[in-house]
């Protein structure tokens, strides 16, 4: 399994878990997305680069 597919699978699993944990008065997933949009953490940039590595030919 290449790193891109592994990262995509991990993201899907994490989003599914966050969706199940999310409680209506406290939206966890949208809070995390808001954090990523405002602060743009380095780990998120690396994750996106890993996901799209096979598209850019960086396998």
PDBQT receptor file of N, H, CA, C and O in Angstrom, charges set to zero:
ATOM      1  N   UNK A   1       0.866  -1.177   0.000  1.00  0.00    +0.000 N 
ATOM      2  CA  UNK A   1       0.000   0.000   0.000  1.00  0.00    +0.000 C 
ATOM      3  C   UNK A   1       0.907   1.232   0.000  1.00  0.00    +0.000 C 
ATOM      4  O   UNK A   1       1.784   1.361   0.854  1.00  0.00    +0.000 OA
ATOM      5  N   UNK A   2       0.694   2.129  -0.952  1.00  0.00    +0.000 N 
ATOM      6  H   UNK A   2      -0.018   2.024  -1.646  1.00  0.00    +0.000 HD
ATOM      7  CA  UNK A   2       1.548   3.320  -1.011  1.00  0.00    +0.000 C 
ATOM      8  C   UNK A   2       1.131   4.347   0.050  1.00  0.00    +0.000 C 
ATOM      9  O   UNK A   2       0.018   4.281   0.573  1.00  0.00    +0.000 OA
ATOM     10  N   UNK A   3       2.015   5.287   0.366  1.00  0.00    +0.000 N 
ATOM     11  H   UNK A   3       2.919   5.340  -0.058  1.00  0.00    +0.000 HD
ATOM     12  CA  UNK A   3       1.729   6.263   1.442  1.00  0.00    +0.000 C 
ATOM     13  C   UNK A   3       0.472   7.097   1.191  1.00  0.00    +0.000 C 
ATOM     14  O   UNK A   3      -0.233   7.460   2.133  1.00  0.00    +0.000 OA
ATOM     15  N   UNK A   4       0.196   7.398  -0.063  1.00  0.00    +0.000 N 
ATOM     16  H   UNK A   4       0.768   7.103  -0.828  1.00  0.00    +0.000 HD
ATOM     17  CA  UNK A   4      -0.978   8.205  -0.384  1.00  0.00    +0.000 C 
ATOM     18  C   UNK A   4      -2.267   7.480  -0.017  1.00  0.00    +0.000 C 
ATOM     19  O   UNK A   4      -3.159   8.067   0.595  1.00  0.00    +0.000 OA
ATOM     20  N   UNK A   5      -2.366   6.220  -0.386  1.00  0.00    +0.000 N 
ATOM     21  H   UNK A   5      -1.641   5.743  -0.883  1.00  0.00    +0.000 HD
ATOM     22  CA  UNK A   5      -3.558   5.435  -0.070  1.00  0.00    +0.000 C 
ATOM     23  C   UNK A   5      -3.697   5.235   1.439  1.00  0.00    +0.000 C 
ATOM     24  O   UNK A   5      -4.804   5.289   1.976  1.00  0.00    +0.000 OA
ATOM     25  N   UNK A   6      -2.593   5.010   2.106  1.00  0.00    +0.000 N 
ATOM     26  H   UNK A   6      -1.695   4.966   1.670  1.00  0.00    +0.000 HD
ATOM     27  CA  UNK A   6      -2.616   4.847   3.555  1.00  0.00    +0.000 C 
ATOM     28  C   UNK A   6      -3.111   6.122   4.232  1.00  0.00    +0.000 C 
ATOM     29  O   UNK A   6      -3.932   6.055   5.147  1.00  0.00    +0.000 OA
ATOM     30  N   UNK A   7      -2.625   7.275   3.799  1.00  0.00    +0.000 N 
ATOM     31  H   UNK A   7      -1.958   7.330   3.055  1.00  0.00    +0.000 HD
ATOM     32  CA  UNK A   7      -3.060   8.553   4.380  1.00  0.00    +0.000 C 
ATOM     33  C   UNK A   7      -4.536   8.803   4.120  1.00  0.00    +0.000 C 
ATOM     34  O   UNK A   7      -5.247   9.287   5.000  1.00  0.00    +0.000 OA
ATOM     35  N   UNK A   8      -4.998   8.482   2.934  1.00  0.00    +0.000 N 
ATOM     36  H   UNK A   8      -4.420   8.088   2.219  1.00  0.00    +0.000 HD
ATOM     37  CA  UNK A   8      -6.420   8.657   2.618  1.00  0.00    +0.000 C 
ATOM     38  C   UNK A   8      -7.291   7.775   3.503  1.00  0.00    +0.000 C 
ATOM     39  O   UNK A   8      -8.333   8.209   3.992  1.00  0.00    +0.000 OA
ATOM     40  N   UNK A   9      -6.861   6.550   3.701  1.00  0.00    +0.000 N 
ATOM     41  H   UNK A   9      -6.014   6.198   3.303  1.00  0.00    +0.000 HD
ATOM     42  CA  UNK A   9      -7.613   5.623   4.553  1.00  0.00    +0.000 C 
ATOM     43  C   UNK A   9      -7.642   6.111   5.997  1.00  0.00    +0.000 C 
ATOM     44  O   UNK A   9      -8.685   6.063   6.650  1.00  0.00    +0.000 OA
ATOM     45  N   UNK A  10      -6.502   6.578   6.494  1.00  0.00    +0.000 N 
ATOM     46  H   UNK A  10      -5.656   6.617   5.964  1.00  0.00    +0.000 HD
ATOM     47  CA  UNK A  10      -6.445   7.084   7.865  1.00  0.00    +0.000 C 
ATOM     48  C   UNK A  10      -7.347   8.304   8.034  1.00  0.00    +0.000 C 
ATOM     49  O   UNK A  10      -8.039   8.425   9.046  1.00  0.00    +0.000 OA
ATOM     50  N   UNK A  11      -7.346   9.200   7.067  1.00  0.00    +0.000 N 
ATOM     51  H   UNK A  11      -6.784   9.103   6.245  1.00  0.00    +0.000 HD
ATOM     52  CA  UNK A  11      -8.215  10.388   7.137  1.00  0.00    +0.000 C 
ATOM     53  C   UNK A  11      -9.683   9.993   7.166  1.00  0.00    +0.000 C 
ATOM     54  O   UNK A  11     -10.470  10.544   7.936  1.00  0.00    +0.000 OA
ATOM     55  N   UNK A  12     -10.046   9.036   6.322  1.00  0.00    +0.000 N 
ATOM     56  H   UNK A  12      -9.407   8.588   5.696  1.00  0.00    +0.000 HD
ATOM     57  CA  UNK A  12     -11.433   8.591   6.280  1.00  0.00    +0.000 C 
ATOM     58  C   UNK A  12     -11.854   7.977   7.614  1.00  0.00    +0.000 C 
ATOM     59  O   UNK A  12     -12.958   8.230   8.094  1.00  0.00    +0.000 OA
ATOM     60  N   UNK A  13     -10.984   7.179   8.206  1.00  0.00    +0.000 N 
ATOM     61  H   UNK A  13     -10.087   6.974   7.816  1.00  0.00    +0.000 HD
ATOM     62  CA  UNK A  13     -11.294   6.550   9.493  1.00  0.00    +0.000 C 
ATOM     63  C   UNK A  13     -11.441   7.605  10.586  1.00  0.00    +0.000 C 
ATOM     64  O   UNK A  13     -12.378   7.551  11.383  1.00  0.00    +0.000 OA
ATOM     65  N   UNK A  14     -10.515   8.566  10.626  1.00  0.00    +0.000 N 
ATOM     66  H   UNK A  14      -9.753   8.610   9.979  1.00  0.00    +0.000 HD
ATOM     67  CA  UNK A  14     -10.578   9.614  11.646  1.00  0.00    +0.000 C 
ATOM     68  C   UNK A  14     -11.836  10.452  11.486  1.00  0.00    +0.000 C 
ATOM     69  O   UNK A  14     -12.498  10.758  12.478  1.00  0.00    +0.000 OA
ATOM     70  N   UNK A  15     -12.179  10.829  10.263  1.00  0.00    +0.000 N 
ATOM     71  H   UNK A  15     -11.641  10.581   9.457  1.00  0.00    +0.000 HD
ATOM     72  CA  UNK A  15     -13.399  11.616  10.041  1.00  0.00    +0.000 C 
ATOM     73  C   UNK A  15     -14.648  10.836  10.432  1.00  0.00    +0.000 C 
ATOM     74  O   UNK A  15     -15.594  11.408  10.975  1.00  0.00    +0.000 OA
ATOM     75  N   UNK A  16     -14.657   9.536  10.161  1.00  0.00    +0.000 N 
ATOM     76  H   UNK A  16     -13.889   9.071   9.720  1.00  0.00    +0.000 HD
ATOM     77  CA  UNK A  16     -15.792   8.709  10.550  1.00  0.00    +0.000 C 
ATOM     78  C   UNK A  16     -15.921   8.652  12.072  1.00  0.00    +0.000 C 
ATOM     79  O   UNK A  16     -17.024   8.757  12.609  1.00  0.00    +0.000 OA
ATOM     80  N   UNK A  17     -14.797   8.485  12.761  1.00  0.00    +0.000 N 
ATOM     81  H   UNK A  17     -13.902   8.400  12.325  1.00  0.00    +0.000 HD
ATOM     82  CA  UNK A  17     -14.820   8.443  14.233  1.00  0.00    +0.000 C 
ATOM     83  C   UNK A  17     -15.279   9.786  14.798  1.00  0.00    +0.000 C 
ATOM     84  O   UNK A  17     -16.099   9.822  15.715  1.00  0.00    +0.000 OA
ATOM     85  N   UNK A  18     -14.760  10.891  14.259  1.00  0.00    +0.000 N 
ATOM     86  H   UNK A  18     -14.095  10.863  13.513  1.00  0.00    +0.000 HD
ATOM     87  CA  UNK A  18     -15.179  12.207  14.727  1.00  0.00    +0.000 C 
ATOM     88  C   UNK A  18     -16.663  12.445  14.491  1.00  0.00    +0.000 C 
ATOM     89  O   UNK A  18     -17.332  13.089  15.299  1.00  0.00    +0.000 OA
ATOM     90  N   UNK A  19     -17.172  11.926  13.389  1.00  0.00    +0.000 N 
ATOM     91  H   UNK A  19     -16.628  11.403  12.733  1.00  0.00    +0.000 HD
ATOM     92  CA  UNK A  19     -18.600  12.065  13.098  1.00  0.00    +0.000 C 
ATOM     93  C   UNK A  19     -19.440  11.310  14.122  1.00  0.00    +0.000 C 
ATOM     94  O   UNK A  19     -20.499  11.785  14.534  1.00  0.00    +0.000 OA
ATOM     95  N   UNK A  20     -18.973  10.149  14.528  1.00  0.00    +0.000 N 
ATOM     96  H   UNK A  20     -18.113   9.763  14.193  1.00  0.00    +0.000 HD
ATOM     97  CA  UNK A  20     -19.708   9.357  15.518  1.00  0.00    +0.000 C 
ATOM     98  C   UNK A  20     -19.619   9.981  16.915  1.00  0.00    +0.000 C 
ATOM     99  O   UNK A  20     -20.564   9.889  17.698  1.00  0.00    +0.000 OA
ATOM    100  N   UNK A  21     -18.484  10.614  17.224  1.00  0.00    +0.000 N 
ATOM    101  H   UNK A  21     -17.716  10.689  16.588  1.00  0.00    +0.000 HD
ATOM    102  CA  UNK A  21     -18.292  11.221  18.542  1.00  0.00    +0.000 C 
ATOM    103  C   UNK A  21     -19.056  12.531  18.667  1.00  0.00    +0.000 C 
ATOM    104  O   UNK A  21     -19.492  12.903  19.756  1.00  0.00    +0.000 OA
ATOM    105  N   UNK A  22     -19.215  13.221  17.559  1.00  0.00    +0.000 N 
ATOM    106  H   UNK A  22     -18.861  12.919  16.674  1.00  0.00    +0.000 HD
ATOM    107  CA  UNK A  22     -19.796  14.563  17.560  1.00  0.00    +0.000 C 
ATOM    108  C   UNK A  22     -21.154  14.586  18.249  1.00  0.00    +0.000 C 
ATOM    109  O   UNK A  22     -22.032  13.773  17.959  1.00  0.00    +0.000 OA
ATOM    110  N   UNK A  23     -21.304  15.523  19.154  1.00  0.00    +0.000 N 
ATOM    111  H   UNK A  23     -20.590  16.184  19.390  1.00  0.00    +0.000 HD
ATOM    112  CA  UNK A  23     -22.549  15.725  19.882  1.00  0.00    +0.000 C 
ATOM    113  C   UNK A  23     -23.156  17.021  19.340  1.00  0.00    +0.000 C 
ATOM    114  O   UNK A  23     -22.434  17.992  19.115  1.00  0.00    +0.000 OA
ATOM    115  N   UNK A  24     -24.450  17.044  19.132  1.00  0.00    +0.000 N 
ATOM    116  H   UNK A  24     -25.036  16.254  19.314  1.00  0.00    +0.000 HD
ATOM    117  CA  UNK A  24     -25.086  18.182  18.474  1.00  0.00    +0.000 C 
ATOM    118  C   UNK A  24     -24.741  19.548  19.073  1.00  0.00    +0.000 C 
ATOM    119  O   UNK A  24     -24.410  20.454  18.308  1.00  0.00    +0.000 OA
ATOM    120  N   UNK A  25     -24.796  19.749  20.376  1.00  0.00    +0.000 N 
ATOM    121  H   UNK A  25     -25.065  19.013  20.997  1.00  0.00    +0.000 HD
ATOM    122  CA  UNK A  25     -24.471  21.084  20.881  1.00  0.00    +0.000 C 
ATOM    123  C   UNK A  25     -22.988  21.442  20.733  1.00  0.00    +0.000 C 
ATOM    124  O   UNK A  25     -22.633  22.620  20.718  1.00  0.00    +0.000 OA
ATOM    125  N   UNK A  26     -22.123  20.426  20.625  1.00  0.00    +0.000 N 
ATOM    126  H   UNK A  26     -22.412  19.469  20.638  1.00  0.00    +0.000 HD
ATOM    127  CA  UNK A  26     -20.682  20.667  20.504  1.00  0.00    +0.000 C 
ATOM    128  C   UNK A  26     -20.186  20.034  19.204  1.00  0.00    +0.000 C 
ATOM    129  O   UNK A  26     -19.835  18.855  19.199  1.00  0.00    +0.000 OA
ATOM    130  N   UNK A  27     -20.150  20.779  18.116  1.00  0.00    +0.000 N 
ATOM    131  H   UNK A  27     -20.435  21.737  18.121  1.00  0.00    +0.000 HD
ATOM    132  CA  UNK A  27     -19.707  20.215  16.836  1.00  0.00    +0.000 C 
ATOM    133  C   UNK A  27     -18.182  20.064  16.788  1.00  0.00    +0.000 C 
ATOM    134  O   UNK A  27     -17.469  21.040  16.553  1.00  0.00    +0.000 OA
ATOM    135  N   UNK A  28     -17.695  18.869  17.006  1.00  0.00    +0.000 N 
ATOM    136  H   UNK A  28     -18.274  18.077  17.197  1.00  0.00    +0.000 HD
ATOM    137  CA  UNK A  28     -16.258  18.617  17.079  1.00  0.00    +0.000 C 
ATOM    138  C   UNK A  28     -15.604  18.754  15.705  1.00  0.00    +0.000 C 
ATOM    139  O   UNK A  28     -14.579  19.424  15.575  1.00  0.00    +0.000 OA
ATOM    140  N   UNK A  29     -16.180  18.133  14.685  1.00  0.00    +0.000 N 
ATOM    141  H   UNK A  29     -17.012  17.589  14.790  1.00  0.00    +0.000 HD
ATOM    142  CA  UNK A  29     -15.565  18.132  13.364  1.00  0.00    +0.000 C 
ATOM    143  C   UNK A  29     -15.458  19.537  12.794  1.00  0.00    +0.000 C 
ATOM    144  O   UNK A  29     -14.411  19.903  12.258  1.00  0.00    +0.000 OA
ATOM    145  N   UNK A  30     -16.504  20.322  12.895  1.00  0.00    +0.000 N 
ATOM    146  H   UNK A  30     -17.354  20.025  13.330  1.00  0.00    +0.000 HD
ATOM    147  CA  UNK A  30     -16.440  21.676  12.349  1.00  0.00    +0.000 C 
ATOM    148  C   UNK A  30     -15.487  22.552  13.151  1.00  0.00    +0.000 C 
ATOM    149  O   UNK A  30     -14.873  23.460  12.591  1.00  0.00    +0.000 OA
ATOM    150  N   UNK A  31     -15.350  22.300  14.452  1.00  0.00    +0.000 N 
ATOM    151  H   UNK A  31     -15.849  21.562  14.907  1.00  0.00    +0.000 HD
ATOM    152  CA  UNK A  31     -14.384  23.043  15.266  1.00  0.00    +0.000 C 
ATOM    153  C   UNK A  31     -12.952  22.738  14.829  1.00  0.00    +0.000 C 
ATOM    154  O   UNK A  31     -12.121  23.642  14.754  1.00  0.00    +0.000 OA
ATOM    155  N   UNK A  32     -12.664  21.478  14.544  1.00  0.00    +0.000 N 
ATOM    156  H   UNK A  32     -13.339  20.743  14.605  1.00  0.00    +0.000 HD
ATOM    157  CA  UNK A  32     -11.332  21.095  14.070  1.00  0.00    +0.000 C 
ATOM    158  C   UNK A  32     -11.067  21.706  12.701  1.00  0.00    +0.000 C 
ATOM    159  O   UNK A  32      -9.965  22.191  12.445  1.00  0.00    +0.000 OA
ATOM    160  N   UNK A  33     -12.052  21.689  11.826  1.00  0.00    +0.000 N 
ATOM    161  H   UNK A  33     -12.947  21.295  12.033  1.00  0.00    +0.000 HD
ATOM    162  CA  UNK A  33     -11.887  22.293  10.495  1.00  0.00    +0.000 C 
ATOM    163  C   UNK A  33     -11.669  23.798  10.598  1.00  0.00    +0.000 C 
ATOM    164  O   UNK A  33     -10.866  24.357   9.850  1.00  0.00    +0.000 OA
ATOM    165  N   UNK A  34     -12.355  24.447  11.493  1.00  0.00    +0.000 N 
ATOM    166  H   UNK A  34     -13.007  23.993  12.100  1.00  0.00    +0.000 HD
ATOM    167  CA  UNK A  34     -12.159  25.877  11.704  1.00  0.00    +0.000 C 
ATOM    168  C   UNK A  34     -10.745  26.152  12.209  1.00  0.00    +0.000 C 
ATOM    169  O   UNK A  34     -10.101  27.099  11.758  1.00  0.00    +0.000 OA
ATOM    170  N   UNK A  35     -10.263  25.342  13.130  1.00  0.00    +0.000 N 
ATOM    171  H   UNK A  35     -10.786  24.572  13.496  1.00  0.00    +0.000 HD
ATOM    172  CA  UNK A  35      -8.891  25.470  13.625  1.00  0.00    +0.000 C 
ATOM    173  C   UNK A  35      -7.889  25.336  12.473  1.00  0.00    +0.000 C 
ATOM    174  O   UNK A  35      -6.952  26.128  12.368  1.00  0.00    +0.000 OA
ATOM    175  N   UNK A  36      -8.088  24.340  11.615  1.00  0.00    +0.000 N 
ATOM    176  H   UNK A  36      -8.849  23.697  11.700  1.00  0.00    +0.000 HD
ATOM    177  CA  UNK A  36      -7.168  24.125  10.497  1.00  0.00    +0.000 C 
ATOM    178  C   UNK A  36      -7.225  25.276   9.504  1.00  0.00    +0.000 C 
ATOM    179  O   UNK A  36      -6.197  25.640   8.933  1.00  0.00    +0.000 OA
ATOM    180  N   UNK A  37      -8.392  25.854   9.285  1.00  0.00    +0.000 N 
ATOM    181  H   UNK A  37      -9.226  25.558   9.749  1.00  0.00    +0.000 HD
ATOM    182  CA  UNK A  37      -8.515  26.966   8.349  1.00  0.00    +0.000 C 
ATOM    183  C   UNK A  37      -7.860  28.238   8.885  1.00  0.00    +0.000 C 
ATOM    184  O   UNK A  37      -7.283  29.009   8.119  1.00  0.00    +0.000 OA
ATOM    185  N   UNK A  38      -7.948  28.458  10.190  1.00  0.00    +0.000 N 
ATOM    186  H   UNK A  38      -8.417  27.831  10.813  1.00  0.00    +0.000 HD
ATOM    187  CA  UNK A  38      -7.405  29.688  10.776  1.00  0.00    +0.000 C 
ATOM    188  C   UNK A  38      -5.899  29.590  10.997  1.00  0.00    +0.000 C 
ATOM    189  O   UNK A  38      -5.160  30.496  10.613  1.00  0.00    +0.000 OA
ATOM    190  N   UNK A  39      -5.437  28.507  11.610  1.00  0.00    +0.000 N 
ATOM    191  H   UNK A  39      -6.037  27.771  11.922  1.00  0.00    +0.000 HD
ATOM    192  CA  UNK A  39      -4.036  28.407  12.028  1.00  0.00    +0.000 C 
ATOM    193  C   UNK A  39      -3.134  27.675  11.040  1.00  0.00    +0.000 C 
ATOM    194  O   UNK A  39      -1.912  27.780  11.144  1.00  0.00    +0.000 OA
ATOM    195  N   UNK A  40      -3.695  26.939  10.087  1.00  0.00    +0.000 N 
ATOM    196  H   UNK A  40      -4.688  26.853  10.003  1.00  0.00    +0.000 HD
ATOM    197  CA  UNK A  40      -2.949  26.183   9.084  1.00  0.00    +0.000 C 
ATOM    198  C   UNK A  40      -1.733  25.469   9.677  1.00  0.00    +0.000 C 
ATOM    199  O   UNK A  40      -0.596  25.840   9.383  1.00  0.00    +0.000 OA
ATOM    200  N   UNK A  41      -1.962  24.453  10.505  1.00  0.00    +0.000 N 
ATOM    201  H   UNK A  41      -2.885  24.152  10.743  1.00  0.00    +0.000 HD
ATOM    202  CA  UNK A  41      -0.851  23.750  11.159  1.00  0.00    +0.000 C 
ATOM    203  C   UNK A  41       0.026  23.007  10.146  1.00  0.00    +0.000 C 
ATOM    204  O   UNK A  41      -0.438  22.602   9.080  1.00  0.00    +0.000 OA
ATOM    205  N   UNK A  42       1.288  22.840  10.499  1.00  0.00    +0.000 N 
ATOM    206  H   UNK A  42       1.665  23.169  11.365  1.00  0.00    +0.000 HD
ATOM    207  CA  UNK A  42       2.260  22.186   9.620  1.00  0.00    +0.000 C 
ATOM    208  C   UNK A  42       1.878  20.733   9.352  1.00  0.00    +0.000 C 
ATOM    209  O   UNK A  42       2.069  20.236   8.242  1.00  0.00    +0.000 OA
ATOM    210  N   UNK A  43       1.337  20.048  10.364  1.00  0.00    +0.000 N 
ATOM    211  H   UNK A  43       1.181  20.452  11.265  1.00  0.00    +0.000 HD
ATOM    212  CA  UNK A  43       0.973  18.648  10.179  1.00  0.00    +0.000 C 
ATOM    213  C   UNK A  43      -0.108  18.487   9.111  1.00  0.00    +0.000 C 
ATOM    214  O   UNK A  43      -0.146  17.477   8.409  1.00  0.00    +0.000 OA
ATOM    215  N   UNK A  44      -0.975  19.474   8.991  1.00  0.00    +0.000 N 
ATOM    216  H   UNK A  44      -0.944  20.295   9.561  1.00  0.00    +0.000 HD
ATOM    217  CA  UNK A  44      -2.031  19.385   7.978  1.00  0.00    +0.000 C 
ATOM    218  C   UNK A  44      -1.442  19.551   6.586  1.00  0.00    +0.000 C 
ATOM    219  O   UNK A  44      -1.853  18.860   5.654  1.00  0.00    +0.000 OA
ATOM    220  N   UNK A  45      -0.486  20.458   6.435  1.00  0.00    +0.000 N 
ATOM    221  H   UNK A  45      -0.153  21.020   7.192  1.00  0.00    +0.000 HD
ATOM    222  CA  UNK A  45       0.173  20.656   5.140  1.00  0.00    +0.000 C 
ATOM    223  C   UNK A  45       0.895  19.380   4.721  1.00  0.00    +0.000 C 
ATOM    224  O   UNK A  45       0.824  18.973   3.561  1.00  0.00    +0.000 OA
ATOM    225  N   UNK A  46       1.590  18.750   5.666  1.00  0.00    +0.000 N 
ATOM    226  H   UNK A  46       1.648  19.080   6.608  1.00  0.00    +0.000 HD
ATOM    227  CA  UNK A  46       2.289  17.493   5.359  1.00  0.00    +0.000 C 
ATOM    228  C   UNK A  46       1.309  16.387   4.979  1.00  0.00    +0.000 C 
ATOM    229  O   UNK A  46       1.576  15.586   4.083  1.00  0.00    +0.000 OA
ATOM    230  N   UNK A  47       0.175  16.353   5.671  1.00  0.00    +0.000 N 
ATOM    231  H   UNK A  47      -0.042  17.004   6.399  1.00  0.00    +0.000 HD
ATOM    232  CA  UNK A  47      -0.839  15.350   5.362  1.00  0.00    +0.000 C 
ATOM    233  C   UNK A  47      -1.369  15.526   3.947  1.00  0.00    +0.000 C 
ATOM    234  O   UNK A  47      -1.502  14.550   3.209  1.00  0.00    +0.000 OA
ATOM    235  N   UNK A  48      -1.669  16.754   3.565  1.00  0.00    +0.000 N 
ATOM    236  H   UNK A  48      -1.561  17.546   4.165  1.00  0.00    +0.000 HD
ATOM    237  CA  UNK A  48      -2.165  17.024   2.209  1.00  0.00    +0.000 C 
ATOM    238  C   UNK A  48      -1.102  16.667   1.175  1.00  0.00    +0.000 C 
ATOM    239  O   UNK A  48      -1.427  16.094   0.135  1.00  0.00    +0.000 OA
ATOM    240  N   UNK A  49       0.158  16.994   1.443  1.00  0.00    +0.000 N 
ATOM    241  H   UNK A  49       0.421  17.459   2.288  1.00  0.00    +0.000 HD
ATOM    242  CA  UNK A  49       1.233  16.635   0.519  1.00  0.00    +0.000 C 
ATOM    243  C   UNK A  49       1.356  15.124   0.376  1.00  0.00    +0.000 C 
ATOM    244  O   UNK A  49       1.615  14.625  -0.719  1.00  0.00    +0.000 OA
ATOM    245  N   UNK A  50       1.174  14.396   1.465  1.00  0.00    +0.000 N 
ATOM    246  H   UNK A  50       0.964  14.802   2.355  1.00  0.00    +0.000 HD
ATOM    247  CA  UNK A  50       1.243  12.934   1.418  1.00  0.00    +0.000 C 
ATOM    248  C   UNK A  50       0.081  12.358   0.622  1.00  0.00    +0.000 C 
ATOM    249  O   UNK A  50       0.256  11.423  -0.159  1.00  0.00    +0.000 OA
ATOM    250  N   UNK A  51      -1.100  12.919   0.823  1.00  0.00    +0.000 N 
ATOM    251  H   UNK A  51      -1.243  13.678   1.457  1.00  0.00    +0.000 HD
ATOM    252  CA  UNK A  51      -2.282  12.412   0.116  1.00  0.00    +0.000 C 
ATOM    253  C   UNK A  51      -2.143  12.602  -1.391  1.00  0.00    +0.000 C 
ATOM    254  O   UNK A  51      -2.509  11.718  -2.165  1.00  0.00    +0.000 OA
ATOM    255  N   UNK A  52      -1.621  13.745  -1.806  1.00  0.00    +0.000 N 
ATOM    256  H   UNK A  52      -1.324  14.464  -1.177  1.00  0.00    +0.000 HD
ATOM    257  CA  UNK A  52      -1.516  14.045  -3.231  1.00  0.00    +0.000 C 
ATOM    258  C   UNK A  52      -0.151  13.729  -3.814  1.00  0.00    +0.000 C 
ATOM    259  O   UNK A  52       0.155  14.176  -4.919  1.00  0.00    +0.000 OA
ATOM    260  N   UNK A  53       0.685  12.969  -3.102  1.00  0.00    +0.000 N 
ATOM    261  H   UNK A  53       0.436  12.607  -2.204  1.00  0.00    +0.000 HD
ATOM    262  CA  UNK A  53       2.033  12.657  -3.578  1.00  0.00    +0.000 C 
ATOM    263  C   UNK A  53       2.008  11.851  -4.875  1.00  0.00    +0.000 C 
ATOM    264  O   UNK A  53       2.811  12.107  -5.773  1.00  0.00    +0.000 OA
ATOM    265  N   UNK A  54       1.107  10.890  -4.987  1.00  0.00    +0.000 N 
ATOM    266  H   UNK A  54       0.455  10.681  -4.259  1.00  0.00    +0.000 HD
ATOM    267  CA  UNK A  54       1.094  10.065  -6.205  1.00  0.00    +0.000 C 
ATOM    268  C   UNK A  54       0.581  10.840  -7.407  1.00  0.00    +0.000 C 
ATOM    269  O   UNK A  54       0.923  10.496  -8.539  1.00  0.00    +0.000 OA
ATOM    270  N   UNK A  55      -0.217  11.862  -7.206  1.00  0.00    +0.000 N 
ATOM    271  H   UNK A  55      -0.494  12.142  -6.287  1.00  0.00    +0.000 HD
ATOM    272  CA  UNK A  55      -0.712  12.685  -8.302  1.00  0.00    +0.000 C 
ATOM    273  C   UNK A  55       0.417  13.553  -8.864  1.00  0.00    +0.000 C 
ATOM    274  O   UNK A  55       0.505  13.763 -10.074  1.00  0.00    +0.000 OA
ATOM    275  N   UNK A  56       1.276  14.052  -7.976  1.00  0.00    +0.000 N 
ATOM    276  H   UNK A  56       1.205  13.880  -6.993  1.00  0.00    +0.000 HD
ATOM    277  CA  UNK A  56       2.384  14.899  -8.392  1.00  0.00    +0.000 C 
ATOM    278  C   UNK A  56       3.600  14.107  -8.850  1.00  0.00    +0.000 C 
ATOM    279  O   UNK A  56       4.594  14.689  -9.283  1.00  0.00    +0.000 OA
ATOM    280  N   UNK A  57       3.528  12.795  -8.757  1.00  0.00    +0.000 N 
ATOM    281  H   UNK A  57       2.721  12.322  -8.404  1.00  0.00    +0.000 HD
ATOM    282  CA  UNK A  57       4.625  11.958  -9.185  1.00  0.00    +0.000 C 
ATOM    283  C   UNK A  57       5.758  11.862  -8.173  1.00  0.00    +0.000 C 
ATOM    284  O   UNK A  57       6.900  11.605  -8.553  1.00  0.00    +0.000 OA
ATOM    285  N   UNK A  58       5.465  12.062  -6.896  1.00  0.00    +0.000 N 
ATOM    286  H   UNK A  58       4.537  12.271  -6.587  1.00  0.00    +0.000 HD
ATOM    287  CA  UNK A  58       6.496  12.017  -5.861  1.00  0.00    +0.000 C 
ATOM    288  C   UNK A  58       6.511  10.682  -5.129  1.00  0.00    +0.000 C 
ATOM    289  O   UNK A  58       7.025  10.614  -4.013  1.00  0.00    +0.000 OA
ATOM    290  N   UNK A  59       5.978   9.641  -5.704  1.00  0.00    +0.000 N 
ATOM    291  H   UNK A  59       5.560   9.697  -6.611  1.00  0.00    +0.000 HD
ATOM    292  CA  UNK A  59       5.911   8.336  -5.042  1.00  0.00    +0.000 C 
ATOM    293  C   UNK A  59       7.174   8.010  -4.439  1.00  0.00    +0.000 C 
ATOM    294  O   UNK A  59       7.313   6.947  -3.834  1.00  0.00    +0.000 OA
TER     295      UNK A  59
